[in-house]
């Protein structure tokens, strides 16, 4: 399969989150991220735009009846930048997690302007 898009991590937010998880969850996340990189169209069961967030997306991962979310955005169309993640425990995504992701997104684009 040919790579359709590239994934990068901004700072250590995503890595810190993933390193706190069990091996099984990390393997499932790796599978979902691989699917995102090689699929011509990202399956909607794994990926969703958050309405009203100016380009913030969420990657959805389910493992053994637990739900995990990873925030990200696109940069240059085919580059997916991963931010923070969390285990979802309520029906609705907590506003505090969205705000944290928006702050990290802003930090990412600010750091790019400085380069």
Backbone torsions as a table, in degrees:
resi	resn	phi	psi	omega
1	UNK	NA	137.3	-178.2
2	UNK	-87.4	139.3	-179.5
3	UNK	-70.2	128.1	-180.0
4	UNK	-96.5	-31.1	-178.7
5	UNK	-149.8	160.9	-178.6
6	UNK	-111.2	144.8	177.8
7	UNK	-114.2	132.6	173.6
8	UNK	-126.8	159.7	177.2
9	UNK	-108.1	135.9	175.6
10	UNK	-95.5	122.0	-176.0
11	UNK	53.0	-141.8	-177.1
12	UNK	-115.4	12.4	-177.0
13	UNK	-55.2	-52.5	-177.3
14	UNK	-67.5	-46.1	-178.6
15	UNK	-61.0	-39.7	177.6
16	UNK	-60.7	-42.4	178.7
17	UNK	-63.3	-51.3	-176.0
18	UNK	-63.7	-39.2	-179.0
19	UNK	-65.7	-17.7	178.9
20	UNK	-85.6	-3.3	-174.3
21	UNK	-100.2	163.6	178.0
22	UNK	-71.2	163.3	-179.6
23	UNK	-58.6	-42.9	-179.5
24	UNK	-60.3	-42.7	179.3
25	UNK	-67.0	-42.7	179.5
26	UNK	-61.0	-39.4	178.0
27	UNK	-65.0	-40.6	178.6
28	UNK	-65.6	-42.0	177.3
29	UNK	-61.5	-42.9	178.5
30	UNK	-59.9	-40.7	177.8
31	UNK	-62.7	-46.1	-179.4
32	UNK	-63.7	-43.3	179.6
33	UNK	-64.5	-39.1	175.9
34	UNK	-60.7	-45.4	178.9
35	UNK	-58.4	-41.8	179.0
36	UNK	-63.2	-36.8	-178.1
37	UNK	-74.2	-29.4	-174.2
38	UNK	-105.2	-15.4	-177.4
39	UNK	-78.9	129.5	175.5
40	UNK	-58.3	-37.8	174.2
41	UNK	-125.0	123.5	-177.8
42	UNK	-69.2	126.8	178.4
43	UNK	-58.7	133.5	-176.8
44	UNK	-65.7	-19.0	178.0
45	UNK	-71.0	-16.4	179.3
46	UNK	-105.6	-15.9	-166.1
47	UNK	-145.8	134.5	-178.0
48	UNK	-151.0	139.6	173.2
49	UNK	-81.0	134.8	177.1
50	UNK	-88.7	113.7	-178.0
51	UNK	-57.5	136.5	176.5
52	UNK	76.6	19.2	-177.4
53	UNK	-118.5	10.4	175.2
54	UNK	54.7	59.0	172.7
55	UNK	89.9	14.1	177.3
56	UNK	-91.2	132.6	179.3
57	UNK	-118.8	162.8	176.9
58	UNK	-130.1	133.1	174.6
59	UNK	-95.4	129.8	-176.7
60	UNK	-106.2	130.3	178.9
61	UNK	-132.4	130.3	175.3
62	UNK	-118.1	136.5	178.8
63	UNK	-149.4	121.3	179.5
64	UNK	45.9	55.8	178.5
65	UNK	63.0	11.4	172.1
66	UNK	-105.1	148.4	-177.3
67	UNK	-118.7	132.7	179.6
68	UNK	-124.6	146.4	179.1
69	UNK	-129.1	139.9	177.3
70	UNK	-128.0	124.3	179.3
71	UNK	-85.5	146.7	-179.2
72	UNK	-159.5	175.0	173.0
73	UNK	-148.2	168.8	174.4
74	UNK	-95.5	147.6	172.6
75	UNK	-138.6	126.2	-176.0
76	UNK	61.4	32.3	173.1
77	UNK	75.1	-47.5	-174.7
78	UNK	-115.0	9.5	179.0
79	UNK	-110.0	121.9	-179.7
80	UNK	-103.3	122.8	-178.2
81	UNK	-103.7	118.3	-178.8
82	UNK	-88.7	137.7	178.9
83	UNK	-112.4	-126.9	-176.7
84	UNK	-88.1	165.1	176.9
85	UNK	-139.4	166.0	178.5
86	UNK	-159.9	161.8	173.9
87	UNK	-90.7	124.5	-177.7
88	UNK	-82.7	126.6	-178.1
89	UNK	-119.8	-6.1	178.4
90	UNK	-125.1	167.7	-178.5
91	UNK	-65.2	-37.6	-176.5
92	UNK	-103.0	142.1	177.3
93	UNK	-66.6	124.9	-178.7
94	UNK	-60.6	134.3	-179.0
95	UNK	-59.2	-34.1	-179.9
96	UNK	-61.9	-35.6	178.4
97	UNK	-71.2	-38.9	177.1
98	UNK	-63.9	-46.1	179.7
99	UNK	-61.0	-39.6	177.9
100	UNK	-62.4	-44.4	179.6
101	UNK	-64.4	-40.8	178.7
102	UNK	-64.1	-37.4	177.8
103	UNK	-65.7	-42.6	178.6
104	UNK	-66.1	-39.9	178.1
105	UNK	-60.3	-45.5	178.1
106	UNK	-61.1	-43.0	178.3
107	UNK	-60.5	-41.2	179.0
108	UNK	-60.7	-51.6	-176.8
109	UNK	-69.8	-30.7	173.5
110	UNK	-63.4	-44.1	179.8
111	UNK	-64.6	-31.8	177.7
112	UNK	-69.4	-37.5	-179.9
113	UNK	-66.3	-30.8	-179.1
114	UNK	-73.3	-24.9	-176.6
115	UNK	-72.4	NA	NA
